[in-house]
Amino acid sequence: EERLLENVSKVGGYLHQQLQELVAKYAAAQEARGCGFIQGLVLAIPARPLVEQALAEGVLFNSTQDTVLRFLPPFLLEEKHVDKGMRVLKKLLGKKRKKSM
């Protein structure tokens, strides 16, 4: 149990950091919320098309409300899995405009 909690804390923190970077870089990403493995990314665009496009890339996201991507991965999630999800999400968000500096 202790190792499981350590992994959730470590990888969940990593996931949150990656989501915060998306918020800083992409106009379509507005806010990262949550902690541990239960997190969300509030978007300025509808989330459902991103869910469908990510699934075609082999990554499963979920959407809640109209503009929130939800992350609720299994406890065995590792940083390499987060990296793959972020690569796909960056690709999809990159098709939208980036934030102007």
URUR-V264342 format. One line per field, one symbol per residue. phi: phi as a letter, one per 30 degrees, with the letter a starting at -180 (. if undefined). Layout:
BEGIN
phi->???
END
This chain:
BEGIN
phi->.dddddddddddddedddddddddccddccacbjahccbbbdccbddeededddddcibccbbbhcbbdccbddddebedddedddeddddddddcddddc
END
